[in-house]
């Protein structure tokens, strides 16, 4: 399997250079959920004194596996090379220091001679109840935008707004049914929510066309309504239900 071959070749090259203090994987491979379409998330722990030298060699390490057809530098959680090889394997190479290791999700240790990762404690990929309450308010506000777009027959923008809503609903469903992974949103949601909700979700999505987008949004509102009532009472009391009900009524009379 190409991803495992790439991991071995790249990690061997990194270790040969002597600049790494530890290597580990994250993502689906670390969770043992990977398949033939999975990417690689490799993290390299480097000391401050070796940091600049390591950063200069990252492309060299990667190209020991295969030629790159694309790469770019990012810095979301740490300095990162986003790379794609000529066999279409997506490989993310992160560089971290021992005091800045992101402690989220499972890890699979490849090298840790000095036990740097012994203190690693996985934090759940959850979201707060306040975040969900805010998402519901954003859902109501986007219905206001959707009403205007649909009334103007701006169906392309209406579809875009629908997809914003779809993502918000995914966070709410994950919060209810898969709390520790709520931040994953739509990613692999099929395995995270009850089958009845997944089927309803897919049926709604099938109507997300210019001619049926109003049907899709009305159905999504019904699903949102159902989900809100599954939230704890304490959360329900903080939701701006007046705004939600107002917009639900406004969308209901659209034709």
C-alpha positions as a Markdown table, in Angstrom:
| # | Residue | x | y | z |
|---|---|---|---|---|
| 1 | Unk | 0.0 | 0.0 | 0.0 |
| 2 | Unk | 1.5 | 3.3 | -1.1 |
| 3 | Unk | 0.8 | 5.3 | 2.0 |
| 4 | Unk | 2.7 | 2.8 | 4.2 |
| 5 | Unk | 5.6 | 2.6 | 1.7 |
| 6 | Unk | 5.8 | 6.4 | 1.8 |
| 7 | Unk | 5.7 | 6.5 | 5.6 |
| 8 | Unk | 8.6 | 4.0 | 5.7 |
| 9 | Unk | 10.8 | 5.7 | 3.1 |
| 10 | Unk | 10.2 | 9.3 | 4.4 |
| 11 | Unk | 10.6 | 8.4 | 8.1 |
| 12 | Unk | 13.8 | 6.4 | 7.3 |
| 13 | Unk | 15.3 | 9.4 | 5.5 |
| 14 | Unk | 14.4 | 11.8 | 8.3 |
| 15 | Unk | 15.9 | 9.5 | 11.0 |
| 16 | Unk | 19.0 | 9.1 | 8.9 |
| 17 | Unk | 19.6 | 12.8 | 9.1 |
| 18 | Unk | 19.7 | 12.7 | 12.9 |
| 19 | Unk | 17.7 | 15.9 | 13.2 |
| 20 | Unk | 14.5 | 14.4 | 14.6 |
| 21 | Unk | 13.7 | 13.8 | 18.3 |
| 22 | Unk | 10.5 | 11.9 | 17.6 |
| 23 | Unk | 8.2 | 10.9 | 14.8 |
| 24 | Unk | 4.5 | 10.1 | 15.0 |
| 25 | Unk | 1.4 | 9.9 | 12.8 |
| 26 | Unk | -2.1 | 11.3 | 13.3 |
| 27 | Unk | -5.3 | 11.1 | 11.4 |
| 28 | Unk | -7.1 | 8.1 | 10.1 |
| 29 | Unk | -3.9 | 6.0 | 10.0 |
| 30 | Unk | -3.2 | 6.6 | 13.7 |
| 31 | Unk | -6.9 | 5.7 | 14.4 |
| 32 | Unk | -6.6 | 2.5 | 12.3 |
| 33 | Unk | -9.4 | 3.8 | 10.1 |
| 34 | Unk | -7.4 | 4.3 | 7.0 |
| 35 | Unk | -8.2 | 3.0 | 3.5 |
| 36 | Unk | -6.8 | 3.3 | 0.0 |
| 37 | Unk | -7.9 | 6.9 | -0.1 |
| 38 | Unk | -6.4 | 8.1 | 3.1 |
| 39 | Unk | -3.7 | 10.8 | 3.3 |
| 40 | Unk | -0.7 | 10.7 | 5.6 |
| 41 | Unk | -0.3 | 13.1 | 8.6 |
| 42 | Unk | 3.3 | 12.8 | 9.8 |
| 43 | Unk | 4.6 | 14.9 | 12.7 |
| 44 | Unk | 8.3 | 15.4 | 13.4 |
| 45 | Unk | 9.5 | 16.7 | 16.7 |
| 46 | Unk | 12.7 | 18.8 | 16.3 |
| 47 | Unk | 14.8 | 20.6 | 18.9 |
| 48 | Unk | 15.0 | 24.4 | 18.5 |
| 49 | Unk | 18.7 | 24.1 | 17.5 |
| 50 | Unk | 17.9 | 21.7 | 14.6 |
| 51 | Unk | 14.7 | 23.5 | 13.5 |
| 52 | Unk | 16.1 | 25.6 | 10.6 |
| 53 | Unk | 18.2 | 22.8 | 9.2 |
| 54 | Unk | 15.2 | 20.4 | 9.3 |
| 55 | Unk | 12.8 | 22.9 | 7.6 |
| 56 | Unk | 15.3 | 23.3 | 4.8 |
| 57 | Unk | 15.4 | 19.6 | 4.1 |
| 58 | Unk | 11.7 | 18.7 | 4.2 |
| 59 | Unk | 11.3 | 18.5 | 0.4 |
| 60 | Unk | 14.4 | 16.4 | 0.2 |
| 61 | Unk | 13.0 | 13.9 | 2.7 |
| 62 | Unk | 9.7 | 13.7 | 0.9 |
| 63 | Unk | 11.2 | 13.2 | -2.6 |
| 64 | Unk | 13.0 | 10.1 | -1.4 |
| 65 | Unk | 9.7 | 8.4 | -1.8 |
| 66 | Unk | 8.6 | 9.7 | -5.2 |
| 67 | Unk | 8.6 | 12.9 | -7.3 |
| 68 | Unk | 6.2 | 15.6 | -6.1 |
| 69 | Unk | 3.7 | 17.0 | -8.6 |
| 70 | Unk | 2.5 | 19.7 | -6.0 |
| 71 | Unk | 3.7 | 21.1 | -2.7 |
| 72 | Unk | 3.1 | 24.2 | -0.7 |
| 73 | Unk | 3.9 | 25.6 | 2.8 |
| 74 | Unk | 1.2 | 26.2 | 5.4 |
| 75 | Unk | 1.2 | 27.0 | 9.1 |
| 76 | Unk | -2.2 | 26.2 | 10.6 |
| 77 | Unk | -1.1 | 24.1 | 13.7 |
| 78 | Unk | 2.6 | 24.1 | 12.9 |
| 79 | Unk | 5.0 | 24.6 | 10.0 |
| 80 | Unk | 3.7 | 22.2 | 7.4 |
| 81 | Unk | 4.4 | 20.9 | 3.9 |
| 82 | Unk | 1.3 | 19.9 | 2.0 |
| 83 | Unk | 2.6 | 17.5 | -0.7 |
| 84 | Unk | 1.1 | 15.4 | -3.5 |
| 85 | Unk | 3.3 | 12.7 | -5.1 |
| 86 | Unk | 3.1 | 11.5 | -8.7 |
| 87 | Unk | 1.1 | 8.5 | -7.5 |
| 88 | Unk | -1.5 | 11.0 | -6.2 |
| 89 | Unk | -0.7 | 10.3 | -2.5 |
| 90 | Unk | -1.4 | 13.3 | -0.3 |
| 91 | Unk | 1.2 | 13.6 | 2.4 |
| 92 | Unk | 1.2 | 16.3 | 5.2 |
| 93 | Unk | 4.5 | 16.8 | 6.9 |
| 94 | Unk | 4.3 | 18.8 | 10.2 |
| 95 | Unk | 7.3 | 20.1 | 12.2 |
| 96 | Unk | 6.8 | 20.7 | 15.9 |
| 97 | Unk | 8.9 | 21.3 | 19.0 |
| 98 | Unk | 8.5 | 19.2 | 22.1 |
| 99 | Unk | 6.6 | 21.9 | 23.9 |
| 100 | Unk | 4.2 | 22.6 | 21.1 |
| 101 | Unk | 2.9 | 19.2 | 20.1 |
| 102 | Unk | -0.9 | 19.4 | 19.4 |
| 103 | Unk | -2.5 | 17.1 | 21.8 |
| 104 | Unk | -5.6 | 16.1 | 19.9 |
| 105 | Unk | -6.7 | 12.8 | 18.5 |
| 106 | Unk | -4.8 | 9.5 | 18.5 |
| 107 | Unk | -1.2 | 9.2 | 17.6 |
| 108 | Unk | 0.9 | 6.3 | 16.2 |
| 109 | Unk | 4.5 | 6.5 | 17.4 |
| 110 | Unk | 7.2 | 5.7 | 14.8 |
| 111 | Unk | 10.2 | 6.8 | 16.8 |
| 112 | Unk | 10.7 | 8.2 | 20.3 |
| 113 | Unk | 14.0 | 7.2 | 21.7 |
| 114 | Unk | 13.9 | 9.6 | 24.6 |
| 115 | Unk | 10.3 | 9.2 | 25.6 |
| 116 | Unk | 9.2 | 12.7 | 24.6 |
| 117 | Unk | 5.7 | 11.4 | 23.7 |
| 118 | Unk | 5.2 | 9.5 | 27.0 |
| 119 | Unk | 3.2 | 12.4 | 28.4 |
| 120 | Unk | 1.0 | 12.8 | 25.3 |
| 121 | Unk | -2.7 | 12.9 | 26.4 |
| 122 | Unk | -5.2 | 12.7 | 23.6 |
| 123 | Unk | -7.8 | 15.5 | 23.8 |
| 124 | Unk | -11.2 | 14.8 | 22.3 |
| 125 | Unk | -12.2 | 16.6 | 19.1 |
| 126 | Unk | -15.3 | 18.1 | 20.7 |
| 127 | Unk | -16.9 | 21.5 | 20.6 |
| 128 | Unk | -18.5 | 23.4 | 23.4 |
| 129 | Unk | -22.2 | 23.8 | 24.0 |
| 130 | Unk | -21.8 | 27.6 | 23.4 |
| 131 | Unk | -20.4 | 26.8 | 20.0 |
| 132 | Unk | -23.5 | 24.7 | 19.1 |
| 133 | Unk | -25.8 | 27.5 | 20.3 |
| 134 | Unk | -23.9 | 30.0 | 18.1 |
| 135 | Unk | -24.2 | 27.6 | 15.1 |
| 136 | Unk | -28.0 | 27.5 | 15.6 |
| 137 | Unk | -28.1 | 31.3 | 15.6 |
| 138 | Unk | -26.0 | 31.4 | 12.5 |
| 139 | Unk | -28.4 | 28.8 | 11.0 |
| 140 | Unk | -31.3 | 31.2 | 11.6 |
| 141 | Unk | -29.4 | 34.2 | 10.2 |
| 142 | Unk | -28.5 | 32.3 | 7.0 |
| 143 | Unk | -32.2 | 31.5 | 6.5 |
| 144 | Unk | -32.7 | 35.2 | 6.3 |
| 145 | Unk | -30.1 | 35.4 | 3.6 |
| 146 | Unk | -31.6 | 32.4 | 1.9 |
| 147 | Unk | -35.0 | 33.9 | 1.8 |
| 148 | Unk | -33.7 | 37.0 | 0.0 |
| 149 | Unk | -31.6 | 34.9 | -2.5 |
| 150 | Unk | -34.5 | 32.6 | -3.3 |
| 151 | Unk | -37.0 | 35.4 | -3.7 |
| 152 | Unk | -34.6 | 37.1 | -6.2 |
| 153 | Unk | -34.2 | 33.8 | -8.1 |
| 154 | Unk | -30.5 | 33.8 | -7.3 |
| 155 | Unk | -30.5 | 30.1 | -7.1 |
| 156 | Unk | -26.8 | 29.5 | -7.3 |
| 157 | Unk | -26.3 | 31.7 | -4.2 |
| 158 | Unk | -29.2 | 29.9 | -2.5 |
| 159 | Unk | -27.5 | 26.6 | -3.1 |
| 160 | Unk | -24.3 | 27.9 | -1.6 |
| 161 | Unk | -26.2 | 29.1 | 1.5 |
| 162 | Unk | -27.9 | 25.7 | 1.7 |
| 163 | Unk | -24.4 | 24.0 | 1.9 |
| 164 | Unk | -23.4 | 26.3 | 4.7 |
| 165 | Unk | -26.4 | 25.1 | 6.5 |
| 166 | Unk | -25.7 | 21.5 | 5.8 |
| 167 | Unk | -22.2 | 21.9 | 7.5 |
| 168 | Unk | -23.8 | 23.5 | 10.5 |
| 169 | Unk | -26.2 | 20.7 | 10.9 |
| 170 | Unk | -23.4 | 18.2 | 10.7 |
| 171 | Unk | -21.7 | 19.8 | 13.8 |
| 172 | Unk | -25.0 | 19.6 | 15.7 |
| 173 | Unk | -25.5 | 16.0 | 14.8 |
| 174 | Unk | -21.9 | 15.1 | 15.7 |
| 175 | Unk | -22.4 | 17.0 | 19.0 |
| 176 | Unk | -25.4 | 14.8 | 19.8 |
| 177 | Unk | -24.3 | 11.5 | 18.5 |
| 178 | Unk | -20.5 | 11.6 | 18.4 |
| 179 | Unk | -19.5 | 14.2 | 21.0 |
| 180 | Unk | -15.8 | 13.4 | 21.1 |
| 181 | Unk | -15.4 | 14.0 | 17.4 |
| 182 | Unk | -17.8 | 16.8 | 16.8 |
| 183 | Unk | -15.1 | 19.0 | 15.2 |
| 184 | Unk | -14.9 | 16.6 | 12.3 |
| 185 | Unk | -18.2 | 17.8 | 11.1 |
| 186 | Unk | -19.1 | 16.1 | 7.8 |
| 187 | Unk | -16.0 | 14.0 | 7.6 |
| 188 | Unk | -16.9 | 10.3 | 7.8 |
| 189 | Unk | -20.3 | 11.3 | 9.3 |
| 190 | Unk | -21.9 | 8.2 | 8.0 |
| 191 | Unk | -20.2 | 6.1 | 10.7 |
| 192 | Unk | -20.9 | 8.7 | 13.4 |
| 193 | Unk | -24.7 | 9.2 | 13.3 |
| 194 | Unk | -27.7 | 6.8 | 13.4 |
| 195 | Unk | -28.7 | 5.3 | 10.1 |
| 196 | Unk | -32.1 | 7.0 | 10.1 |
| 197 | Unk | -30.5 | 10.4 | 10.4 |
| 198 | Unk | -27.9 | 9.6 | 7.7 |
| 199 | Unk | -30.7 | 8.5 | 5.3 |
| 200 | Unk | -32.6 | 11.7 | 5.9 |
| 201 | Unk | -29.5 | 13.7 | 5.4 |
| 202 | Unk | -28.8 | 12.1 | 2.1 |
| 203 | Unk | -32.4 | 12.5 | 0.9 |
| 204 | Unk | -32.2 | 16.2 | 1.7 |
| 205 | Unk | -28.9 | 16.6 | -0.1 |
| 206 | Unk | -30.4 | 14.9 | -3.2 |
| 207 | Unk | -32.8 | 17.8 | -3.6 |
| 208 | Unk | -30.0 | 20.5 | -3.6 |
| 209 | Unk | -30.5 | 21.4 | -7.2 |
| 210 | Unk | -31.7 | 24.8 | -8.6 |
| 211 | Unk | -35.2 | 23.5 | -9.2 |
| 212 | Unk | -35.5 | 21.8 | -5.8 |
| 213 | Unk | -33.4 | 23.9 | -3.4 |
| 214 | Unk | -36.4 | 25.2 | -1.6 |
| 215 | Unk | -37.6 | 21.7 | -0.9 |
| 216 | Unk | -34.1 | 20.8 | 0.4 |
| 217 | Unk | -33.9 | 23.8 | 2.7 |
| 218 | Unk | -37.4 | 23.2 | 4.1 |
| 219 | Unk | -36.4 | 19.6 | 4.8 |
| 220 | Unk | -33.2 | 20.7 | 6.4 |
| 221 | Unk | -35.1 | 23.0 | 8.7 |
| 222 | Unk | -37.3 | 20.1 | 9.8 |
| 223 | Unk | -34.2 | 18.1 | 10.6 |
| 224 | Unk | -32.7 | 21.1 | 12.5 |
| 225 | Unk | -36.0 | 21.3 | 14.5 |
| 226 | Unk | -35.7 | 17.6 | 15.4 |
| 227 | Unk | -32.1 | 18.0 | 16.5 |
| 228 | Unk | -32.7 | 21.0 | 18.7 |
| 229 | Unk | -35.2 | 19.0 | 20.7 |
| 230 | Unk | -32.5 | 16.4 | 21.4 |
| 231 | Unk | -30.2 | 18.9 | 23.0 |
| 232 | Unk | -30.1 | 19.2 | 26.8 |
| 233 | Unk | -32.7 | 21.4 | 28.3 |
| 234 | Unk | -30.1 | 23.8 | 29.6 |
| 235 | Unk | -28.8 | 24.4 | 26.0 |
| 236 | Unk | -32.3 | 24.7 | 24.6 |
| 237 | Unk | -33.1 | 27.5 | 27.1 |
| 238 | Unk | -30.1 | 29.5 | 25.7 |
| 239 | Unk | -31.2 | 29.2 | 22.0 |
| 240 | Unk | -32.8 | 32.2 | 20.3 |
| 241 | Unk | -35.9 | 30.2 | 19.5 |
| 242 | Unk | -37.9 | 33.4 | 18.6 |
| 243 | Unk | -35.5 | 34.1 | 15.7 |
| 244 | Unk | -35.4 | 30.5 | 14.6 |
| 245 | Unk | -39.2 | 30.2 | 14.6 |
| 246 | Unk | -39.5 | 33.5 | 12.7 |
| 247 | Unk | -37.2 | 32.4 | 9.9 |
| 248 | Unk | -38.7 | 28.9 | 9.9 |
| 249 | Unk | -42.1 | 30.5 | 9.2 |
| 250 | Unk | -40.7 | 32.8 | 6.6 |
| 251 | Unk | -39.2 | 29.9 | 4.6 |
| 252 | Unk | -42.3 | 27.8 | 5.0 |
| 253 | Unk | -44.4 | 30.3 | 3.0 |
| 254 | Unk | -41.9 | 30.7 | 0.2 |
| 255 | Unk | -43.0 | 29.2 | -3.1 |
